[in-house]
Amino acid sequence: MRMTPSPPLPKNTAMMIETEQIRHVLVVKLRYHGDVLLTSPVFSVLKKRMPNAQIDALIYDETRPMLENHPAIANIITISRSWKKNKGLQIKKEWELLKTLKERQYDLIIHLTEHWRMAWTTRLLKPKYSVAPFMDFKHNRWYHYFWKKSFSKLFYFHDYPRHMVETNLDALRVLGFKIEDEEKKLSFYIPQQAKERVENILNDLNISDYILLHPSSRMFYKCWSPQKWAVVLKCLQKNNHPIILNCAPDEKEREYIEKILSFLDNQNNIFILNGVLNLKEMGALIQQAQLFLGVDSAPMHMAAALETPQVVLFGSTGDLQWGAWCAPHLKRILTADAKKFPCRPCKAAGCGNSWVADCLEALSPLQVLSAIDDLLGEQQ
């Protein structure tokens, strides 16, 4: 079930809704951390247009921190991927979820993903209005008809090169909302407890004005060569830049960090916080950094939301669709020469799904160091 780019919507097809009659709204994004964070402007716009409405989010439980504490969200309802491991538990949890959603009596449901379960759920909840992405089931007319008739309105999912933030907001545009540029900012809220813990860690390490390197991603085909990261780190060490090295609490990511460190002559000015922080604390660490350095990942989107200057590397994934959503003066997005790699972004898991992207490996440490110097110089 793949969403494909579709022709532009005909004129005057927006479904004008009576916003004053909307009391309960559900926004659904069943995807990973970065995808969920990129929906944050949707909630802000909805609350601004419908201040008296209660707006809920339905997401996977592990992505809760990406929207937690958002002032526009009344309730975060979650689904666990682990339910599928036990059929009896899954039936019980799915029934409880449906009961919870039904009790909320939603007037408007907005689906931001092409998840089949939501077609059935929307039919059962019977909201006055519902929106979902257009899906073209060319191989099955019944699927196409069922999906289309499950929602009041469909919006075209621009696969590339439209940024995902704009695509998410298209779900509101088809409701007749005009979105201003200042309303498109990402939001990531950090509780005071997380800020205090990170502040204590920094005080213990006795560092400030540090560069934060988060070189890993859940998908390792997005990761750069450890040897090349080591070259960058050696140059930063020579310039006396304090560097914090961080990754998620995942064994493979920790091993990747250790491999980078193995190519260094020493660890002077390098401080390692591998997997010791939760997502909110990681946000606090990113917020206080002089510069974020990394690849296409959820922390990159967090840095964009927190307006931390960043240098990020992109390989086979689309930087125009998934790049840092922040002001140009806050970012340097590095990609391979389009003439040498006209195939990018192929969106594959590396070349031939090998989990190694030649276009990413074509980037040099000199390019990264130049971007760092350029961005740091601009911030002074």
Secondary structure, DSSP 4 states (H G I P E B T S, - for coil): ------PPPPTT------GGG--EEEEE--S-HHHHHTTHHHHHHHHHH-TTSEEEEEEEGGGGGGTTT-TT-SEEEEE-GGGGG-HHHHHHHHHHHHHHHHHH--SEEEE-S--THHHHHHHHH--SEEEEE----TT-HHHHHHHHHTSSEEE----SSS-HHHHHHHHHHTTTPPPPGGG--------HHHHHHHHHHHHHHT--SPEEEE---SSGGGPPPHHHHHHHHHHHHHTT--EEEEE-S-HHHHHHHHHHHHT-S--TTEEEEET-S-HHHHHHHHHH-SEEEEESSHHHHHHHHTT--EEEE-SSS-HHHHS--S-GGGEEEE---TTT-TT----SSSGGGSS--HHHHTS-HHHHHHHHHHHHHHH-
